[in-house]
């Protein structure tokens, strides 16, 4: 199972984002579990879209742990599934 491809913001996308919005995102990130933050950090290196299998493997997570780590990010709408 390859897992879903997910999207995160590209670096240039943040240039036009007001500081107050970035503060909200930072607070959302700080409230996430450590595994979720690790997964998002690895995903940010991968680029705008990332395959979950590659990112979770880079974090040393098996599939179940990777999916568990991804769920809070999806619920916080920090990533979305690529359809």
JOPEDA-V120872 format. One record per backbone hydrogen bond with DSSP energy under -0.5 kcal/mol. NH is the residue of the N-H (numbers start at 0). CO is the residue of the C=O. If there is no record, write none. Layout:
((NH | CO) (NH | CO))
//
This chain:
((5 | 49) (6 | 79) (7 | 47) (12 | 9) (13 | 9) (13 | 10) (14 | 11) (16 | 13) (20 | 17) (21 | 17) (22 | 18) (23 | 19) (24 | 20) (25 | 21) (26 | 22) (27 | 23) (28 | 24) (29 | 25) (30 | 26) (31 | 28) (36 | 32) (37 | 33) (38 | 34) (39 | 35) (40 | 36) (41 | 37) (42 | 38) (43 | 39) (44 | 40) (45 | 41) (46 | 42) (49 | 5) (51 | 3) (52 | 1) (54 | 50) (55 | 51) (56 | 52) (57 | 53) (58 | 54) (59 | 56) (60 | 55) (65 | 61) (66 | 62) (67 | 63) (68 | 64) (69 | 65) (70 | 66) (71 | 67) (72 | 68) (72 | 69) (73 | 69) (74 | 70) (75 | 71) (76 | 73) (77 | 72) (78 | 72) (79 | 6) (81 | 4) (82 | 80))
//
